[in-house]
Amino acid sequence: MQQGIHPEYRPVVFRDRVGDFAVLTRSTVTSDRTVEWTDGQTYPVIDVEISSASHPFYTGAARVVDTAGRVERFNRRYQKQR
């Protein structure tokens, strides 16, 4: 690996504000904002729009949309008369 051409790989906090969830991991992404973690150190923070804490699939709030019959109903309604 060549020296000096790769971004710095460091600890970063990814935070989902809606799901009130944060995870400390390592990444090359940068941010001007910081947050104090539970270990007392300050890390850059990246706010994400959705995570496993707020996604309906993972929270069990997913709704199953019944699409059976909708295509048939559309075809019946707008079928050309031959």
C-alpha positions in Angstrom: 0.0 0.0 0.0 1.4 3.4 -1.0 1.9 5.8 1.9 0.1 9.2 1.9 -2.6 8.5 -0.8 -5.3 6.9 1.3 -7.8 8.7 3.6 -7.4 8.4 7.3 -9.3 5.4 8.8 -10.6 6.4 12.2 -13.4 5.9 14.7 -16.7 7.6 13.6 -20.2 7.6 15.2 -23.1 7.0 12.9 -26.3 8.3 14.4 -30.0 7.8 13.5 -31.8 10.6 15.2 -35.3 9.3 14.5 -34.5 5.9 15.9 -32.5 7.3 18.8 -29.7 4.9 17.9 -25.9 5.4 17.4 -23.1 3.1 16.7 -19.3 3.7 17.0 -17.4 2.1 14.1 -14.4 2.9 11.9 -14.7 4.8 8.6 -12.9 7.1 6.3 -15.9 9.5 6.1 -15.3 13.0 7.5 -17.6 15.4 9.4 -17.3 18.8 11.0 -19.7 17.9 13.8 -18.6 15.9 16.8 -20.3 14.0 19.6 -19.1 12.8 23.0 -19.4 9.0 23.2 -20.1 7.0 26.3 -16.3 6.4 26.8 -15.8 10.1 27.3 -14.0 10.7 24.1 -15.2 13.0 21.3 -15.7 11.5 17.8 -16.9 12.9 14.4 -20.6 12.1 14.0 -22.5 11.3 10.8 -26.3 11.6 10.9 -28.1 9.0 8.8 -31.7 9.1 7.7 -32.5 5.5 8.4 -31.0 2.6 10.2 -32.0 -0.8 11.6 -33.5 1.1 14.6 -36.0 3.1 12.5 -36.5 1.0 9.3 -39.9 -0.7 9.3 -38.6 -4.0 8.1 -36.4 -4.3 11.2 -38.8 -2.7 13.7 -41.7 -5.0 12.8 -43.8 -2.1 11.7 -43.7 -3.1 8.0 -47.1 -3.2 6.4 -47.8 -5.8 3.8 -49.7 -4.2 0.9 -52.1 -6.6 -0.8 -51.7 -6.1 -4.5 -53.4 -9.3 -5.5 -56.4 -8.5 -7.7 -55.4 -4.9 -8.3 -54.0 -5.6 -11.8 -57.0 -7.7 -12.7 -59.4 -5.0 -11.5 -57.5 -2.4 -13.5 -57.7 -4.6 -16.6 -61.4 -5.3 -16.1 -62.1 -1.6 -15.7 -60.1 -0.2 -18.6 -60.1 -3.2 -20.9 -60.8 -2.3 -24.5 -64.0 -3.6 -25.8 -63.3 -5.8 -28.8 
